[in-house]
Amino acid sequence: MEPIALPLLEEAIQKMWTKFLPQMEERLAILEEADAALGADILTIEQRSAANAAAHKLAGVLGSFGLTKGTILAREAEILYSGEPETDPAAAAQLREITAQLRTLIEEKKNSH
C-alpha cells in the first residue's frame, strides 16, 4: 500500500478547513456575543451555555488543523464559561482576550490559504 502523497493530504486538509470554516466562525461569533453580554453585565444562562458549547467544539476542531494554541485557548474559555464568569471581572477580561486570540488565529490561517 502506497502512502498518500503529501500534496494530496494537504489538499484534503485544505478542503476540510474550507468546509468547517463557516462553523468555526459561527462558534467564534457566539463567544464574541457572550463576551459582549458579559462585559455589559447581561450574560444569560443560555448565552453562557452556548459559549461553553461553542468553546468545546472549537477546542475539538482547531487542533485538527494544526492550531494547537487555539485548542488550548478554546479549552480555557470552555472552563471559564462552565463556571460563573459574570461574578469574576478578571474572568471576563480573560475571556475577551482568549476570544480575540482565537479570532486572530483563525483569521491568520484563513488568510494564509
C-alpha positions as CSV (number, residue, x, y, z in Angstrom):
1,M,0.0,0.0,0.0
2,E,1.5,3.4,-1.0
3,P,1.4,6.3,1.4
4,I,-0.8,9.2,0.5
5,A,1.2,11.9,-1.4
6,L,1.8,14.9,0.8
7,P,0.2,17.3,-1.7
8,L,-2.9,15.2,-1.8
9,L,-3.1,15.2,2.0
10,E,-2.6,19.0,2.2
11,E,-5.3,19.4,-0.4
12,A,-7.7,17.2,1.6
13,I,-6.9,19.2,4.8
14,Q,-7.5,22.5,3.0
15,K,-10.9,21.2,1.7
16,M,-11.9,20.3,5.2
17,W,-10.7,23.7,6.5
18,T,-12.9,25.4,3.9
19,K,-15.8,23.1,4.8
20,F,-15.6,23.7,8.5
21,L,-14.6,27.4,8.5
22,P,-18.2,28.8,8.5
23,Q,-19.0,26.6,11.6
24,M,-15.8,27.8,13.3
25,E,-16.7,31.4,12.6
26,E,-20.2,30.9,13.9
27,R,-18.8,29.5,17.1
28,L,-16.4,32.3,17.4
29,A,-19.3,34.8,16.9
30,I,-21.2,33.0,19.8
31,L,-18.1,33.6,22.0
32,E,-17.9,37.2,20.9
33,E,-21.6,37.8,21.7
34,A,-21.2,36.2,25.1
35,D,-18.1,38.3,25.8
36,A,-20.1,41.4,24.9
37,A,-23.0,40.4,27.1
38,L,-20.6,39.5,29.9
39,G,-19.0,43.0,29.6
40,A,-22.4,44.6,29.7
41,D,-23.4,42.5,32.7
42,I,-26.3,41.0,30.8
43,L,-25.0,37.5,30.2
44,T,-27.8,35.0,30.3
45,I,-27.5,31.3,31.4
46,E,-28.4,30.4,27.8
47,Q,-25.6,32.5,26.4
48,R,-23.1,31.1,28.9
49,S,-24.2,27.6,28.0
50,A,-23.9,28.4,24.3
51,A,-20.5,29.9,24.7
52,N,-19.4,26.9,26.7
53,A,-20.6,24.5,23.9
54,A,-19.0,26.7,21.2
55,A,-15.7,26.8,23.0
56,H,-15.8,23.0,23.5
57,K,-16.4,22.4,19.8
58,L,-13.7,24.8,18.8
59,A,-11.3,23.1,21.2
60,G,-12.0,19.8,19.4
61,V,-11.6,21.0,15.8
62,L,-8.8,23.6,15.9
63,G,-6.0,21.1,16.7
64,S,-7.1,19.1,13.7
65,F,-5.9,22.0,11.5
66,G,-2.6,22.5,13.3
67,L,-3.9,25.2,15.6
68,T,-2.8,23.6,18.9
69,K,-2.7,27.0,20.6
70,G,-6.3,27.6,19.5
71,T,-7.3,24.3,21.1
72,I,-5.7,25.3,24.4
73,L,-7.3,28.8,24.3
74,A,-10.7,27.4,23.5
75,R,-10.4,24.8,26.3
76,E,-9.6,27.7,28.7
77,A,-12.8,29.5,27.5
78,E,-14.8,26.4,28.0
79,I,-13.6,26.0,31.5
80,L,-14.3,29.7,32.3
81,Y,-17.8,29.5,30.8
82,S,-18.5,26.4,32.7
83,G,-18.3,28.4,35.9
84,E,-19.9,31.8,36.6
85,P,-17.7,34.3,34.8
86,E,-20.2,37.1,35.4
87,T,-19.2,37.1,39.0
88,D,-15.4,37.5,38.2
89,P,-14.2,40.6,36.4
90,A,-10.8,39.0,35.8
91,A,-12.5,36.1,34.1
92,A,-14.5,38.5,31.9
93,A,-11.3,40.2,30.8
94,Q,-9.6,36.9,30.2
95,L,-12.4,35.6,28.1
96,R,-12.3,38.7,25.9
97,E,-8.6,38.2,25.4
98,I,-9.0,34.5,24.6
99,T,-11.7,35.2,22.1
100,A,-9.6,37.9,20.4
101,Q,-6.6,35.5,20.2
102,L,-8.9,32.8,18.7
103,R,-10.2,35.3,16.1
104,T,-6.6,36.2,15.2
105,L,-5.5,32.6,14.9
106,I,-8.5,31.7,12.7
107,E,-8.1,34.8,10.5
108,E,-4.4,34.2,10.0
109,K,-5.0,30.6,9.0
110,K,-7.8,31.7,6.7
111,N,-5.7,34.3,5.0
112,S,-2.7,32.0,4.6
113,H,-4.6,29.9,2.1
